Amino acid sequence: MISEIIRSIYLNKKNKKRADFRPKNFFESTKRTFRVGLRDIDFNMHINNARYMVFMERARWDHPVQTASWDKMLGSKLNFIVAGIEMGYIREIRLFKTFEVETRYVGWDDKYFYIEQRFIADGKIHAYGLVKAVFMQRGKLASPSAVATQLNIGSPEEPLPEHMEQWQKMSIAKRAYSDNPNLANVKQEKDLLKKSA
């Protein structure tokens, strides 16, 4: 994604020279427009499932440019790292179709930032992704509250949405299940989920 870094640097410098540039609030949705190309499709002539992740990453690179947090991230040596993604595919997006990816930070907990990304075409949601991520600073994990202070973004007006909280719990249960290959029945899974809540 070196090309995305170069693009972000260029757009960030360009925005500084624009008298009409109004940065978005960090918690507002940012939008980036794409068009489905030949390298994005599979045998069914629509976006391949794996390519959705590429579009999401490219849209996430655009967020600090549109919110004017790029320089602060760079100055604080903050590095964004994805820790998990949950995808939902609703409608296909076919070859040559133009669409937007909306990116919105919805909040954080003690460790992760939570982001929602939606694929919009013709006014309809075609796919969505829930993303959890951490920020590293000089090789060490930075707490979300410290990152928020350094970026001067305040805190979200609302708590994490219910679906994000459910995703948190599911992530804990999945990790517990992966760590214990002998975990075989539903009752044990439910017990672990209750303990993690």
Buried (B, 14 or more C-beta within 10 A) or exposed (E): EEEBEEBBEEBBEEBEEEEEEEBBEBBBBBBBEBEBEEEBBEEEEBBBEEBBBBBBBBBBBBBBBBBBBBEBBBEBEBBBEBEBBBBEBEEBBEBEBEBBBBBBBBBBEEEBBBBBBBBBBEEEEBBBBBBBBBBEBEEEEBBBEBBBEBBEBEEBEEEBBEEBBEBBEEBBBEEBBEEEEEBEEEEBBEEBBEEBE
